[in-house]
Amino acid sequence: MSLHPVIAKALQSAQPAVDFDHLLIADVRKVIKQGTPKPTPDQPKVRTHDLQIAGQRGDIPARVYRPATDGPHPILVFFHGGGFVALDVDSLDYLCTRLCAWSSACVVSVEYRLAPENPFPAGLDDCLAATRWAFAHAREIDGDPAKIALAGTSAGACLAAVVSQRARDEGGPRIFGQVLFYPATNFPTSLPESHHTYGSGYGLTRAQMMWFWQQYLPDRSWANHPHVSPLQVRNAVGLPPSYLVVAECDILHDEGVAYADMLTRAEVDTTLQVYAGVNHGFLQFVGTLPQAQEAIQGACHWLKQHAVSVEPPGVCT
């Protein structure tokens, strides 16, 4: 399958793929940040405010997006991508505004600690702390503490999948759904076919992904731990209903599909949407690429449906 013309044109006009090994971490972050989209006139208008969430090692910056309608709203705790080493709440503003407006959910976008200064599990701990904060302070942001979901892109989707595990195993809060956009789900101790097929020339390269993992996980003895690689979880039973968006022309394609298959085998309510002709990070083309609009709207529709079906606390089915 060839790339969609919008993406093919963007790749042709972009600079050659950068070898991160020869850059300072500040320069890597600058390069990655330059690739994030700027606000556009069609971006929905929602109420926002920034705040600080108390974490284990200091405050965690976050941005809250609130729908224009009266609440209480479902809460979607969101973790940005960036290979565990880059980006911030500003970088995914284009997506969080749409998730808020189109799902009628209150979105809490989390600026977790980044590697290599803060390797695993620092960022993960921040994401779990922020999720628990959203539960404890739901009413303050016009949210419903009984309706908390998680979402993320790429490395952020990996963090969301692991927070779902830890919430299940470590005393909550109850998560009613997780939305994972082109997720990283497995430390590549062996390379799946998509790493070879789409390892260069499609945006995110195999070399860059390996570099990201090395920054996040300097101790490879943890590579197969499910808190690093959610695909390695031994028991997926009881994980929340899941909606996965996977790009066909993405080195992470195979592990995203494998994660959906694992959830399905565990009888977790799972929806997998594979978009043909698009690459890693294709949501940034929303407004010019129909698949990006469709992917975000589909996830929002799924969130709204599942939020409605959440049983009140104490109700057994």
N, C-alpha and C positions, 0 to 999 in steps of 0.2 A: 504494500500500500504506500503510495507516495504521500508526501506531506501536503497539507492544505496550502493553497497559494499564499494566503496571508502569512502563515508561519514560514514557508519557504522563502518568501521575500524578506522577512525580518532576519532570518539567518544569513541570507546573502549579504545584507547590508551591515550586519554586525561585525565587530572585531573578531579576529580568530580566537579560538578558545584559549583561555589563559592558563598557564602552568602555575598553580598556586605555590608549588614548592620553592619558587624563587622570589616570592613576595613576602613582605612583612604582613603580619596579620591585619594591621590597620589598612593596608593597601588592598588586601583581599576583600575586606568589608566594603571598602569604597567601590571596588569593581562590581560586587554583587548588588550593592545599593543602587548603582547607576542603572541597573537593569529593571528596576521596579517602576511600574507605571505611575504617571502623575494623575491628579484628579481631573476628571472630564466633566463637561456640562451635564451629561446624562446620569451622573452619579447621584443616587438618591440622597435626599436631605433627611438626616436623623439627628436626634439630640445626642451630644457626646460630652463627656467630661473625663479628665484624667485624674488618677488617684494613685496612692501607694498602699500596697498590701503587705502586711507584716509577714516576713518569711523567716526561715531558720537562721539565715546569715545576713539579715538586713531586709530593707524594704524592697518590694517587687513592683516596678512601675506597671500600670495597667490603664487601659482606656475602656470606658463603658459606653456602649451604643444603646440608645433607648428608642423604641418605636414611638410614633406620634400618638398612638391610641392609648387609652387608659389600660393599666395592668390590673392584676399581676400578670406578667408575661412569662413564658418559658425562658430559661436562661441557657445560653450557649457560650461555654467557655472555650476560647479560641487560642490556638498556639501557632505562631507564624513559622514558616520554613526558613531556609537559609543555611542548611547543612549543619545545624547545631552551633554555628560559629558567627552568623551574621544576621542582619535585619533587626527590626524593632516594630513597635506598634504602628508607626507611620507607614511602614513598607506595605502592609496588607490592608491599609485603610480602604482601598478600592473594593476589596472583597468583603470586609466586615460591614461596611455600610449597606451593601446589597443583602448580605445574610440577615442583617437586622430588619431592613425594610421589607424584604420578600418573605421572610419566615415569621414576621411579627414576634420575634424573640429579642430579648435583651442580650446583647453580646458583650462579653468581658474578654477583651484581647490582652494577652499576658506577655510582658517583656521579661522573659526568664533570663537567668544568667547564661552566658555563652562560653563555649570552649574556644581556645585551649586554656584560657585563664581559669575557667571553671569547668573541668571535665565531668563526665558521668560520675555521680548522679545529681550534680548540682542543679542543672536546668530542670531535670525531672522532678526533683523535690520542690522546686518553685512552682511547677505546674500543678502538682498535687495540692500544695498549700493554697494556691489561688482558687482551685476548684472547691476546696473546703471553705475558703472565705466566701465564695459566691453562695454557697449553701447557708452559711451562718448569717450573712448580711443581705440575703435575697430581698427582704422587704424594703431595705434602704434604697435599692435600685429598681424598685417597682417590679420585682421578679417573684416567681413562685418557687420556693425551696423544694417542692415535691417534683419539679420538672426541670432537671438539670441535664443537659447534653454536652458533649465534647466535640470539638472539630479542630482540624489542623491541615496544613499543607506540607507535603514532603517530610522533612525531619520533624516538623510540628505535628504531622499526622502520626508519626512514630510515637511521639510523646503522648498524644491523646490516647493511642491504643494501650500504652503502658499505664497511664493514669486510670483507664478503665479497669485494668487488672488490679491495680493497687486499691482502688475504691472498693472493688468486689472483695478483696482479700484482707483489707486492713481497716475495716470499720466504716466504710462509706465515704462520701454520700452515695446514695443510689443514683445511678446514671441511666437515663431512659433511652439514650441513643448516642451513637458516635458517627460522625461524618468525616471520612478520611479521603482527602484529595491527593492523588498520586503519592501514596504513602511509601516511606522506607520502612520495611518490616523485618529486615534480616541483615545482620553484619555479614558481609560477603566473604566468608571463609572459603567458599567455592562459588564460582561465578555462574549464574543461570544464563540461558541462551540470550535473553534480552540485553545482558551486559555486553555480549559480543556483537549482536546485530546492531544495537543503537549506541555503542560505546563511544563513537565520535561522529561529528557531523550533524547531530540532532539537538544541540544545545548543551545540556548537562552531559559531561563526558565521564567515562569510566574512571579516568585518572583523578578527576575532581571529586567524584563520589568517594573514592578510596581515601583521598586526602581528608575529606570531611570526617570520615569515620576515625581516622588516625588521631585527629584533634580531639574528638569527643571521647574516644576510648583508647587512651595510651596503653592500658593494661588489657591485652587481648585475651587473657584468661577468662574475662567476663563475656566474650563475644556471643556465646550461645545462651547466656542467661536471658530469660524472658523479659526482664526489665530493660535489656538492651535491644534484644531482637524479639518483638512480640510474636513473630511467627513460631518461635520455639516454646511457647507456653504449652505445658503438658496437659492442662485441662482447660478447655475454652468454654465449658458449660457454665452458664450464668453470666457470661459477658453480655453487654447490652446489644440490642438490635443495632445493626451496622449498615451504613450506606457508603460504598466505596466508588470513587471516581478514578479510573485508571486510564492513562494515555497509551495508545498503541505504540507510538514511536518513542519509547522512554526506556532507559536502562532499568528502571524500577517496575516495569510492566509485569514481569513474571512473579516477583515477590508480592505485588499487590493482588494478583489473581490467586496466588497460593494462599494468601491470608484469608481471602474471601472463601476459598474452598475449605480451609480448616474450620472457619466459623460455621459454615454450612454443615459440615460433617458432625459438628457438636450440637446441631439443631438450634443454632442461634439464627434469629430472623435476620437474613442478610440479603442486601441488594447490591449487585455488582454492575456498574455501568462502564463499559470499555468504549472509549471514543476513538474512532479510526482517523488516521491522518493527522494526528496532533502529537505534540511532544510534551516533555516535562515542563510544567509551569504555564500551560496554555491558557489558564484562566485569566492571565494578565491581558489577554486580547479581547476581553469582554467589551462589547460595543462594536467590534469589527469582525469577530469570529463567531458564527452562529453556535458552534459547539460549546464555546465558553459560556455564553448566555444560557444555553440549554442545561449545561452541567450545574450551574449555580441555582437556576430555577428548580431543577429536578431535586436537588438536595433540600432546598427550602420547602418544597411541597412535601417531601418525605418527612421533614422535621415537624411540620404542622400536623400531619396525619398522626404521627406517633405521639406528639404532645397531647393531642386530644384523647388518645387511648390510654394514657397513664392512669393507673388506678390510684386513688387516694391512699395515703399511708394507713396500714393496718387492714387493707382489703385483701382478701385471699381469693385467688382464682384457680 
